[in-house]
Amino acid sequence: VLVDRLWPRGRSKERLALDQWARDIAPSAALCEWFGHKPERWEVFQQRYRHELDAEELRGRMRSLLADAKGQPITLVYGAKDEEHNQAIVLRDVLAHFAAESNR
């Protein structure tokens, strides 16, 4: 599942072979612009992105994403070069929390 608002440059849809493009649960353009992939802004970025994801519409979208997976692993695809400071890390943790809640 691609979790970027923009399609990654230089990648064809055929090459990525994704099941979904979940641009609606990617961070807002304003948040991405502010973050700028600067590691020193990582902690605040995580807080702000989690706040965005807390909107009821996005919570519903995340529930749908988990339901579509039917218990199978979800691979989150992103275009950032930094493997430690990107939206997929935050989203992974939020989705794991949702999955744990639904299994209660």
N, C-alpha and C positions, 0 to 999 in steps of 0.2 A: 504494500500500500504506500503510494507516494504521499508524503505529508508536507509538501511545500506548496505555497500559493502559485509559484511559477514553475513551469516545466524546466527541468535541468538543461542548460545549454549543451548542445552537441550530442544529445541522446535521443534516439528515435523511439517512438512508442513500441515498435517491434522489438528493438534491442532490450528495452527494459521489461517488456512482457508483464505488465502489472495487472492485478485483478481489480484494483481501484485506485482512483486519484482522490484523496480526501483533502482537497484544498480548503474546504470549509472548517476543518479543525486545525489548520496550520496557524501559526501566530499571525496576528494582524500585520499589515504592511507597515503601520506606524511603529509597532513593537520591533519588527525585524530591522527597520531602518535605524531605530535608536540603538539596538543591541550591536549591530555592525560586526558580529562575531568577535567581539573584544572580550577575552576571558575575564578581564577585571569587572565586567558588567554581568557576568554569569549568574551570580546569586540573585540579583534584582530581576534579571530576565526571567529566571525560573518562577519567581513569585508573581510577576506580572502575567506570564503565560498561563500559570495555574489559575489565576484570577479570570482570565479570558475563558478558559476551559470550563469554568464553573457556571457559565451561562446555561440556562435550562436547555436551550436549543442545541448547544454543543454537547451537553451531557447526553441528550437523546441520540445525537449522531454517533457518539462513542459507544453507547449501548448497542446501536444498530451494527456498528463495525464488529463488535464482539459477537453479536448474534450471528452475523454473516460468517464468521470464522468457525462457528460450530465446535468450539473447543480446540481447534487446531492452532498451531503457532501462527502469529502474525509477524511478517517481516516489514518493518517500517523503513522506507526508502527516503533519503533526503539528499539535497544537493550540496550541503556544506562540506568543506574539506576537513574541518575540525571534528574528529570523531568523539571528543569528550564534551564539547560545548555546542550542542545543537538541539533543536526542538524535539527530535525523535527521542532523546534521552528523557526529557520531561514527559512527553506523551506516553512513553513506555511505562513509566512509573504510575502515571494517572490511570492508564488502562489496566495495569495490574491491580490497582486498588479497586477499580470498578469490577473486575472479574472476581476478586476476593469477596466483595460485597454481595454479588449476585449468587455466590456459592453458599452463602450463610443461610 
